[in-house]
Amino acid sequence: MNTPTTSTAALLPQAPRLLSARGWSAVLVALLTIAVLVPLLNLWVPPGHWLHLSDYSVGLTAKIMCYAICALAMDLIWGYTGILSLGHGLFFALGGYAMGMYLMRQIGRDGNYQSDLPDFMVFLDWKALPWHWGFSDSLAFQLLMVLAVPGLLAFVFGFFAFRSRIKGVYFSIITQALSYAAMLLFFRNETGFGGNNGFTDFKRIAGIPLQLPGTRMALFVATGLVLLGFYLMARWIVASKFGRVLQAIRDAEGRVMFTGYDPLAYKLAIWTLSALMCGVAGALYVPQVGIINPGEMSPAASIEIAIWTAVGGRASLIGPIVGAFFVNGAKSWFTQVFPEFWLYFLGALFIAVTLFLPNGIIGLFRKKGERE
């Protein structure tokens, strides 16, 4: 990386404070809610009591928190660096498949065919595990794969794409094509990933049954803490000099190069980190939702991540989290009450935000606060 000239300080955006006193108070409230309040209302308050939090509500919230991690990752590359990816669902799915392989091995002989092989392999008349399943019975190894596979793919793809100076709509189309190609590959039974059905029927993790209330709550708390940790990490990044360079690249990449910075290194670093975050989100998603299949790699899934970020508010960090909860909460309600109208609502919502709320939901509240 070249040494920047001394005049670069005028180009870089001013560094925001990491968190104000109000911000730290909000973090503390979120931490207490995740680690204390939700477990208390679910495990200790008896069913039927108006304060009881059902298992369904806990599971839905945990799933949306996984989505919120993806939206936060998207905000780092799109909101703060100006790189719109339409393939981040691929990294989410790869992390999910890495965890799913371990969970399939944890089934053991409790499957339908009572075999040491996963059921789909017995059905396809496979006699042994393929080579890439060699260490899938090790939780530590598969957790490493959760990071290594999405991270390595993102690094290699990003290096060649950014070195070739592919940007804008061309980069978005290429990421979408990459995700679609991976989806078609995982649909094939020969790849050893369950084909169209993917992985499901998980029974235990680290020898502990997944259906136990304590296990479900532990996964919920872990997901919430990871989301909170990634949010604080993102705040630290955007408040640092590294984050200000990313924003300068977003606003005027040519001027950044002229002042001596190498955009390739910065873009590649944040791109790879974003993919790692999605991989972790996928690994947390699978044991709680109970399934992973190639549909998570579809272009529509990646587009939804961009929609959550846009609806909540780009370049705000908290906005994408709000957007993920708002859109997926609405989806949960619509698909139960008016399932045929959900896609119409989603399209209308995205159009309305684009035309009338370019800064998303958070931008609306900020504008209201400024007026007051």
C-alpha positions in Angstrom: 0.0 0.0 0.0 1.4 3.4 -1.0 2.1 6.1 1.6 -0.6 8.7 1.3 0.3 12.4 0.9 -0.2 14.8 3.8 -3.1 16.5 2.0 -5.3 13.5 2.3 -6.8 14.5 5.6 -8.9 17.1 3.9 -10.4 14.3 1.7 -11.3 11.9 4.4 -14.7 12.3 6.2 -14.6 13.4 9.8 -14.4 10.4 12.2 -17.6 10.0 14.2 -17.5 9.1 17.9 -17.6 5.4 18.5 -20.6 5.6 20.8 -22.2 8.3 22.9 -23.4 7.9 26.4 -26.9 7.2 25.0 -25.4 4.7 22.6 -23.7 2.7 25.4 -26.9 2.8 27.4 -28.7 1.3 24.4 -26.0 -1.4 24.0 -26.4 -2.3 27.7 -30.2 -2.5 27.4 -29.8 -4.8 24.3 -27.3 -7.0 26.2 -29.6 -7.4 29.2 -32.6 -8.1 26.9 -30.7 -10.8 25.0 -29.0 -12.5 27.9 -31.5 -12.0 30.7 -35.0 -10.8 29.8 -35.8 -13.1 26.8 -34.5 -16.3 28.6 -36.5 -15.3 31.7 -39.8 -14.7 29.8 -39.4 -17.9 27.8 -38.1 -20.4 30.3 -39.4 -19.2 33.6 -42.7 -17.5 32.9 -45.4 -20.2 32.6 -47.2 -20.7 29.2 -50.5 -18.9 29.2 -49.2 -15.9 31.2 -49.4 -12.7 29.3 -45.6 -12.1 29.8 -44.7 -15.5 28.4 -42.5 -15.5 25.3 -43.3 -18.5 23.1 -40.8 -20.8 21.5 -42.1 -19.6 18.1 -41.4 -16.0 19.0 -37.9 -16.8 20.3 -37.1 -18.8 17.1 -38.4 -16.1 14.8 -36.4 -13.4 16.6 -33.3 -15.5 16.4 -33.8 -16.1 12.7 -34.2 -12.4 12.1 -31.1 -11.6 14.1 -29.2 -13.9 11.7 -30.6 -11.9 8.8 -29.7 -8.6 10.6 -26.0 -9.7 10.7 -26.2 -10.1 6.9 -27.8 -6.7 6.6 -25.1 -5.2 8.7 -22.4 -6.8 6.6 -24.1 -5.4 3.5 -24.1 -2.0 5.0 -20.3 -2.1 5.5 -19.7 -2.7 1.8 -22.7 -0.9 0.2 -23.5 1.9 2.6 -19.9 2.8 3.6 -17.8 1.6 0.6 -20.3 1.9 -2.3 -20.1 -1.7 -3.4 -23.5 -3.2 -4.1 -23.3 -7.0 -3.9 -26.2 -9.2 -5.1 -24.5 -12.4 -4.1 -24.1 -12.2 -0.3 -26.7 -15.0 0.1 -24.0 -17.3 -1.2 -21.7 -16.5 1.8 -24.6 -16.9 4.2 -25.4 -20.3 2.7 -21.8 -21.5 2.7 -21.5 -20.9 6.4 -24.8 -22.7 6.8 -23.7 -25.7 4.8 -20.5 -25.9 6.8 -22.4 -26.1 10.1 -25.1 -28.4 8.4 -22.4 -30.9 7.5 -21.5 -31.2 11.2 -25.1 -31.4 12.3 -25.8 -34.2 9.8 -22.9 -36.2 11.2 -24.3 -35.7 14.7 -27.4 -37.5 13.7 -25.4 -40.7 13.7 -27.6 -43.9 13.5 -30.7 -42.0 14.5 -31.6 -41.4 10.9 -34.3 -43.2 8.9 -31.9 -45.7 7.5 -29.9 -46.2 10.8 -26.6 -45.8 9.0 -23.4 -43.9 9.8 -23.9 -42.1 6.5 -26.4 -39.2 6.2 -29.8 -40.4 4.9 -29.5 -38.7 1.5 -26.2 -40.6 0.9 -27.9 -43.9 1.7 -30.8 -43.1 -0.6 -28.4 -42.3 -3.4 -26.6 -45.6 -2.7 -23.3 -44.1 -1.7 -20.9 -46.5 0.1 -18.6 -44.0 1.8 -18.3 -40.3 2.7 -16.9 -38.1 0.0 -13.4 -36.6 0.6 -14.8 -33.2 1.6 -16.8 -34.8 4.4 -13.6 -36.2 6.0 -13.5 -34.0 9.1 -17.1 -33.1 9.2 -17.6 -34.8 12.6 -15.4 -32.3 14.3 -17.2 -29.2 15.5 -13.9 -27.2 15.8 -13.0 -28.0 12.2 -16.4 -27.2 10.8 -16.4 -23.9 12.7 -13.1 -23.1 11.0 -14.7 -24.0 7.7 -17.6 -21.5 8.5 -15.0 -18.8 8.3 -12.5 -20.3 5.8 -14.8 -21.2 2.9 -16.8 -17.9 2.5 -13.7 -15.9 3.4 -11.4 -17.6 0.9 -14.0 -17.5 -1.9 -14.7 -13.8 -1.2 -10.9 -13.0 -1.1 -10.2 -14.7 -4.4 -13.2 -13.3 -6.2 -12.7 -9.8 -4.8 -9.0 -9.7 -5.6 -9.6 -10.4 -9.3 -12.8 -8.2 -9.5 -11.3 -5.2 -7.7 -7.9 -5.5 -9.5 -9.8 -5.4 -12.8 -11.6 -2.3 -11.5 -15.0 -3.8 -12.0 -17.5 -1.7 -10.2 -21.1 -0.4 -10.2 -23.8 -2.4 -11.9 -21.2 -4.7 -13.5 -19.9 -5.9 -10.1 -23.5 -6.4 -8.9 -24.3 -8.6 -11.9 -21.2 -10.6 -11.5 -21.9 -11.3 -7.9 -25.4 -12.4 -8.8 -24.1 -14.7 -11.5 -21.6 -16.2 -9.0 -24.4 -16.9 -6.5 -26.6 -18.4 -9.2 -23.8 -20.7 -10.5 -23.1 -21.9 -6.9 -26.8 -22.6 -6.4 -26.9 -24.8 -9.6 -23.8 -26.6 -8.4 -25.3 -27.4 -5.0 -28.6 -28.6 -6.6 -26.7 -31.5 -8.1 -26.7 -34.7 -6.1 -23.1 -35.6 -7.2 -21.7 -32.7 -5.1 -22.6 -34.4 -1.9 -24.7 -31.6 -0.3 -28.1 -33.1 -0.4 -29.2 -31.8 -3.7 -32.5 -30.0 -3.9 -33.5 -30.9 -0.3 -30.2 -29.9 1.3 -29.7 -30.8 5.0 -32.4 -31.2 7.6 -33.7 -33.4 10.5 -30.9 -32.2 12.8 -31.0 -33.8 16.2 -28.1 -32.6 18.4 -25.1 -30.3 18.5 -22.0 -31.2 20.5 -23.9 -34.1 21.8 -26.7 -32.0 23.2 -30.3 -32.4 21.8 -31.3 -29.4 19.8 -34.9 -29.6 21.0 -34.1 -29.0 24.6 -35.3 -25.5 25.7 -31.9 -24.7 27.2 -30.2 -25.5 23.9 -32.5 -23.3 21.9 -32.1 -20.5 24.4 -28.3 -20.8 24.4 -28.3 -20.5 20.6 -30.6 -17.5 20.8 -28.3 -15.8 23.3 -25.2 -16.6 21.2 -26.9 -15.2 18.1 -27.8 -12.0 19.9 -24.3 -11.6 21.4 -22.7 -12.1 18.0 -25.0 -9.5 16.4 -24.2 -7.1 19.2 -20.5 -7.8 18.8 -20.5 -7.3 15.1 -22.4 -4.0 15.5 -19.8 -2.7 17.9 -17.0 -3.9 15.6 -18.7 -2.1 12.7 -19.0 1.1 14.7 -15.3 0.9 15.6 -14.4 0.3 11.9 -16.4 3.2 10.5 -15.1 5.5 13.3 -11.5 4.6 12.5 -9.2 6.0 9.8 -9.8 2.8 7.9 -13.5 3.5 7.8 -13.0 7.1 6.7 -10.9 5.8 3.8 -13.7 3.4 2.9 -16.2 6.3 2.8 -13.8 8.4 0.7 -13.5 5.5 -1.8 -17.3 5.4 -1.9 -17.5 9.2 -2.6 -14.5 9.8 -4.8 -12.3 6.7 -5.5 -10.3 8.5 -8.2 -9.3 11.2 -5.7 -8.4 8.6 -3.1 -6.0 7.0 -5.6 -4.5 10.3 -6.5 -3.7 11.1 -2.9 -1.7 7.8 -2.5 -4.1 5.3 -1.1 -4.6 1.9 -2.8 -8.3 1.2 -2.9 -7.8 -2.4 -3.8 -6.5 -3.3 -0.3 -9.2 -1.5 1.5 -12.1 -2.8 -0.7 -10.7 -6.3 -0.5 -10.4 -6.2 3.3 -13.9 -5.0 3.9 -15.4 -7.3 1.3 -13.8 -10.3 2.8 -14.8 -9.3 6.3 -18.4 -8.8 5.1 -18.4 -12.3 3.7 -17.1 -13.7 7.0 -19.9 -12.0 8.9 -22.5 -13.6 6.5 -20.8 -17.0 7.0 -21.2 -16.8 10.8 -24.8 -15.7 10.4 -25.5 -18.8 8.3 -23.8 -21.1 10.8 -26.0 -19.6 13.6 -29.1 -19.8 11.4 -29.0 -23.5 10.5 -29.3 -25.2 13.9 -32.1 -22.9 14.9 -34.2 -23.0 11.8 -33.4 -26.7 11.2 -32.7 -26.7 7.4 -30.3 -25.4 4.8 -30.8 -25.9 1.0 -29.6 -24.3 -2.2 -32.5 -21.9 -2.1 -30.5 -19.8 0.3 -28.1 -19.1 -2.5 -30.8 -17.9 -4.9 -30.4 -14.4 -6.4 -33.7 -13.5 -4.7 -32.3 -14.2 -1.3 -29.3 -11.9 -1.9 -31.6 -9.2 -3.3 -33.6 -9.3 -0.1 -30.5 -8.6 2.0 -30.0 -5.4 -0.1 -33.7 -4.5 0.5 -33.3 -4.9 4.3 -30.4 -2.5 4.2 -32.1 0.1 1.9 -35.3 0.0 3.9 -33.6 0.5 7.2 -31.1 3.1 6.0 -27.7 2.7 4.4 -24.6 4.1 6.1 -26.2 4.1 9.5 -25.3 0.6 10.9 -28.4 0.5 13.1 -30.6 1.1 10.0 -30.0 -2.3 8.4 -30.7 -4.1 11.7 -34.0 -2.2 11.9 -34.7 -2.9 8.2 -34.1 -6.7 8.7 -36.5 -6.8 11.7 -39.2 -4.6 9.9 -39.2 -6.4 6.6 -39.0 -9.9 8.0 -41.5 -9.2 10.7 -43.9 -7.9 8.0 -43.1 -11.0 6.0 -44.0 -13.3 8.9 -47.3 -11.5 9.3 -48.2 -11.3 5.6 -47.4 -14.9 4.9 -49.8 -16.0 7.6 -52.6 -13.6 6.9 -52.3 -12.5 3.3 -49.7 -14.8 1.7 -50.7 -13.9 -1.8 -50.0 -10.2 -1.2 -46.5 -10.4 0.3 -44.5 -10.0 -2.8 -46.6 -7.0 -3.9 -46.1 -5.4 -0.5 -42.3 -6.0 -0.6 -42.1 -4.4 -4.1 -44.2 -1.5 -3.1 -42.2 -1.0 0.0 -38.9 -0.9 -1.9 -40.3 1.5 -4.4 -41.7 3.8 -1.7 -38.4 3.8 0.2 -36.4 4.6 -3.0 -38.7 7.5 -4.0 -39.6 9.0 -0.7 -37.1 7.7 1.9 -33.7 7.5 0.3 -32.1 7.3 3.8 -34.5 4.6 5.0 -36.5 4.4 8.2 -33.6 5.6 10.3 -33.3 8.7 8.0 -36.9 9.5 8.7 -36.3 9.5 12.4 -33.1 11.5 12.1 -35.0 14.1 10.0 -37.7 14.3 12.6 -35.1 14.7 15.4 -33.4 17.5 13.5 -36.7 19.4 13.1 -37.4 19.1 16.8 
